[in-house]
Amino acid sequence: MIEPVTIQFHKGTLAAVIHIQISLDKMKEFMGPAIQEVMRAVTAQGIGPAGPLFAHHLTMSDTLFDFEVGFPVTSDVKPTGRVRQGSLPSVMVAKSTYHGDYEGIYRAWQQFNELAGKELAARGFERGSSIWESYTRGPESDPNPSTWRTELVVPLESIE
């Protein structure tokens, strides 16, 4: 289930990230170690995490995911290992919250697209080229997937 889609301004977020390019079938293999590496870096530097884990999908195709996994931080990141400084942009966004386990996120994005499509055009916006997911509540909070929450976020551009 997803909540209604809202349009709002997202204030830019400084972050520590790892850039990853993989096929979908490698997601579980690469995601966990990357999350752990970013968490170790921000903790060791005393700069976070200052918010929930996110995955910022820069481009997606049927064969490749090109994304950054990271955490918001309180100050500049000193590069270490694969971890570098990144950000989520200051931009108008369409946003919803998905309730459920991670296997349902693909379907949640389908629902999001159905709900947002006509609304965006009617309000003078179109989708930007990237999306992100913020994992605001997950298995680290409660083993029951019905309590998990993932924010689905799409940067917007004005139709001119």
N, C-alpha and C positions, 0 to 999 in steps of 0.2 A: 504494500500500500504506500502511496505517496501523498503528501499534503498538497494543497493547492499551490500552483506556481505563483510566485510574487516577483515583481520587478523592483529592484532597489540598487542603491549605490554600494559597491564594495570598496572599502578603504584598503589601499595597498598593504601588503603584508611582507615584511622581511622574513626570509626563510633560509634554512640549511637544507640542501637538496642533493640527491644523487640522480644524474641523468641516466636513463635506461632505454635501450632499444632492443626489444625482444618480440618473439612471436607469442600469441595468446597462450599456447600450450606450455610456455616456459614461465608464466606469471607466478605460479606458486613457488617455483624453484628460486626465483630471483627476488621476489618481493620481501620475504621474511628477512633474509640476510641484509638487504639494503635498509630496511627499517631499523634493524638493530645497529647497523653501522652509523646511521644518522643520529640515532638516539645516543649512542656512546659519545659521538663528537660534540653534540650540543650540551650534554651533561658535563663532559670533561672541561669544556670551555666556559661553563657556568652561564650559558645564554638561553637555556630552554630545557624542555620545550615550553613555548609560550602559547600553545594552542594545540588543537588536534592534528593528528597525522593527516596528510593529504596526498593525493595523486593528481598531478596536473598533466593531462594528456595534451601534448602539443600537436600531434597528428595521429590519426588512426587509419588503418586500412584493413583489408581482410587478412593480410599476412604479417603486419608489423604494428606494434605499439611503440610509440616514441613519447616518453613521458618522464616527468621528474617526480620522485617520491621524497617527501620532506616534512619538516615541522616548522611552524612559525618560531622565530627567535626574538630576543630582546635587543640584540646589538649585532654588529658585523661578525661574520663567520670567518675564522682562519681556516683556509683550505687544509684538509687532512685526509689522506687516502683518496677515496672517490667523492668525498663530501666537499661541496663548494657553496658559496652564497648564491641565493636565488631570490625569487619573490613571486607573489601573486599580485596581479595588476590592480591599480585603482581604476575602476570601470563600472559602468552600469551592468547589472547582471540579471538574468532570470534564475530563480532559485526555488528549490523544493527540498523537502526532507523525506527520504525513503525509510520505512520501518521494516526491518527484517534482516535475514542473513545475506552474506555477500554473494551467494549464488543467484539471488534475485535482483541484483543491481542491473543486469542487462535489460530485464523486463521493466524495471523501474525507469530506465532511460527511455524505453519505448513509450511508456505512459507519459513521461515528462514531455516528450516530443509531440504527442497527440494533444496534450493540454495546452502547450505553449504556442504551437504553430500559428494559429489564426490570431491569437491575442497579441503576439509580438508585432505582426504586421499592422494590426489595427492601432497599435500604440506608437508606430513609427520606428520600429527596431527590426533588425535581422540578427541572426546568430553570428558570433565571431568565429574564428577558426579553431579555438581550443575549448576544452571543458575541464572542470576539475571536480573531484569528490573529496569531501572532508569527512573523515570517519570520527564523528563526534562521540559515539558510544558503541563499544564493540565487546568482544569476548574478554578483554581485560577488565571490563566493568561488571559483566554478568554473563554466565554461560548460556543464558536463555536468549536465542536469536530474536525473539519477538521484542526484546528491549533494545536491540541495536538500532542506531540511527546513522544515516549517511546523508550529508548534504550534497545535492546535485546542483552544480553551478555552471552556467553558460554565460561567458562574457558577451555583451551586446554591442552592436554598432548601429548608429542612426541611419535610417534610410534617407537618402538625399535625392 
